[in-house]
Every structure is written in structure tokens, then in C-alpha cells.
Amino acid sequence: MAITPFTKQQLLPQEEKLELSRRKSDLFIGIPKETSYQERRICLTPDAVNSLTFNGHRVMIESGAGESSSYSDKEYSAAGAEVTQDTAKVFGCPMVLKVGPPTLAEIALMNNQTILISSIQLKTMKKNYFEALSKKKITALAFEYIKDEDDSYPAVRSSSEIAGTASILIAAELMITNEFGKGLLFGNITGVPPTDVVILGAGTVGEFAAKTALGLGASVKVFDNSITKLRRLQNNLNQRIFTSTIQSKALLKALRRCDVAIGAMSGVERCPVIVTETMVEHMKSGAVIVDVSIDTGGCFETSEVTTHEKPTFIRSNVVHYCVPNIPSRYPKSASLSISNIISPFLMQIAADGGIESAIRCDSGLKHGVYFYHGILTNKVMGDWFDLPNNDINLIVF
């Protein structure tokens, strides 16, 4: 008698099982006031809030949360948001939306199983932050890790676009300041030599710095050790400019002649120091350095972290601007940018029937999850802080 691995019942024709359509989920979002140092942005603009409330979702916002971005409580109230002065009430919402990561005190205000969407700013984090999230069984998504349909990181790119553009505008201001500037107009005026700009890095920050500088008529030189990045930058600019790999002799020659130097090197780890103190000493008196890479340590040896209140210092007669989080200098533009990225994801989460279904349907959104019901799902964070972690693809599939 033949042995079969199936029972008689299993071999009989079975009824077909159809997938049930996903039910739309109603969101209840809390937006607290930002408490991180120098953080002036807000996640959702009144227009985005109006779009959410129009579709039946609830938004509760802490009074004054939008003031730094020039959005009043009245605007949010008119958009359908519930405005409250009770911070604990806002953090008690099922979904909490923040620009900066929450503090331990703010995590303590959250309910168990809360969904947190914020930035993570990994280099400023400590182990107890992750332990607090785990204890509350929170599901947390990081802006920086959410991917778009083209496999890019929209929040990172948006922030880099603002920082790159702003770096040139900041340099233009510093060049005319009576206290230490040379009184030069940034640009290309008939009969006057154009402003000479050196950009270190051909990523998004470098690309938008180059676009802005060229738009003002400057002469631009870009250095990067990636030929692929340099080629892409040339194509995106749609014009030929001076590009070079980073070689000490060529770089020193360019720095000695330049009026402005922009540090736009990118990377996950500590940014490499490209320009030594000796090179800075050879730069023109009154030249300007804007080190956008200061977020990851800075690519100029002379760079030191400064603040929005005291943004500059002078070393070797060269003006240094080394403020981290440059987008916060332009909070309204930066808030609009964040809101444009986050709002569609929120709508998608609702349409998919909640965060559980959404991360199953969207691999880009799933990539943004670093905590799932209190389980750390990001290997980089786990290795960095020596914490146990699990692959989210083994938990959610």
C-alpha cells in the first residue's frame, strides 16, 4: 500500500480562498512642540493637517508647536486640528509625529504600542533611548531610513538640497559683513572677476551648492574621489565645470585662489578631514568656509561646532561657519519639505488599513522601521549599541 503525505480530506477539492480587501484605517496623530536644541521645524503644515482631517483623521497639536515655522495655532485649528496645551495628552495619541527624536521623559509620556515617526539622529543617541522604546513596545520609523519608489531616501535628499542651497546664500552674507567680510558681492558683474567657489563633495549637498553658485555667476570647482558622483553632477548641472579627484596639490592651488569653500562630504561614519590647518592658513584673508559636513565631524581640520546664535569664528583670517542642522535656519521651507514627504506616507498607512498592513505592502516604508512592537529591527543600531536585533523581514512578511 502506497504511503501518501496527504490525508484523504486534503486531496479533495477545496474551496477557493479570496483575499479580503483592506479596510481603511482612521489615524489619530499627535504633534508635540519640538524640544531639541535649535530645532525649529514641524512635521506637518496646516495644509497637510487639513488634508488629513478632511479624510476623517484626527490631529492633535500642542499649542505653539508651529510658531518657529511661522504657523499659528489659529491656522492649525482652522485646518481641523485639536490644539491643546496639555503635552501629556499629545504624547498619549496612538501615533506621535516629531522632527527630532523624543527624549526619555517624552517616551515616558507615550502609551504602550504607540507608533512613533521621527528622525533618529543616530550619532546623538544613547543605549537607554532604545531600551525605553523597547519597554513601551513602541513601533518606530525614522525619516532618514524611509525609501521612495526609486529606492532613494527622500527626507535625506530634501534636507541636503536645502543645506546645499543655503550654504552659498550664507557665504554670500558673510562675504559682505563689515566685521570680517571683504565687501564682495557674490556673483559675476561685468568687469569684475567672478566669485571663486571650491566645493568638497559631489553628492546632493555639493550639487545644489554648485547649482546655486553657478546661478549667481560664480566660478565653481568641485572635488570628490568618486568619478561616478562627479560625472553625475556634471550631467545634472547640464554644463561643464572644473571637477577633480582630491589631490593635495590641486586642492591647495584651488583653495589659495577661492573666495568661498564649501564642505559637502557625505558618509555614514566620521567625515574624513580633507583640508588641513596648513591649507587653511594659505587661503585668502577674509575667505569664507561653510562646513556643511560638521554634522559628521567636518572636513576642514579647523572646523568647530557653532550655533545659530553664534554661527561664525575666525581662524587664520578665514571666516568659519560650522552650524549643524542648517535646514533649521529656514524652518518654514524645511517644514514644507518634510510635510510634503510625510503626508503621502500617512495617507498610504491609512489607506492600507494601518501601519501593520502598510509595511507589508510597501518595502520602502518597511525599511524605515527600526523598532517593531518593542523589537529592534535595525542591524546597524544593534551592532552599534550592542543590542539584540531581529530582521524585520522575518517578523513582517
PyMOL commands that set and color helices and strands:
alter all, ss='L'
color gray80, all
select helices_A, chain A and resi 8-11+46-54+67-69+73-78+87-91+104-109+122-124+127-135+143-145+154-176+204-215+227-237+248-257+277-281+292-296+326-329+331-351+355-361+363-367+379-385+392-395
alter helices_A, ss='H'
color red, helices_A
select strands_A, chain A and resi 28-31+58-62+82-84+95-97+115-118+139-142+196-200+219-223+242-244+260-263+288-291+312-315+318-321+369-372+375-376
alter strands_A, ss='S'
color yellow, strands_A
deselect
rebuild
show_as cartoon
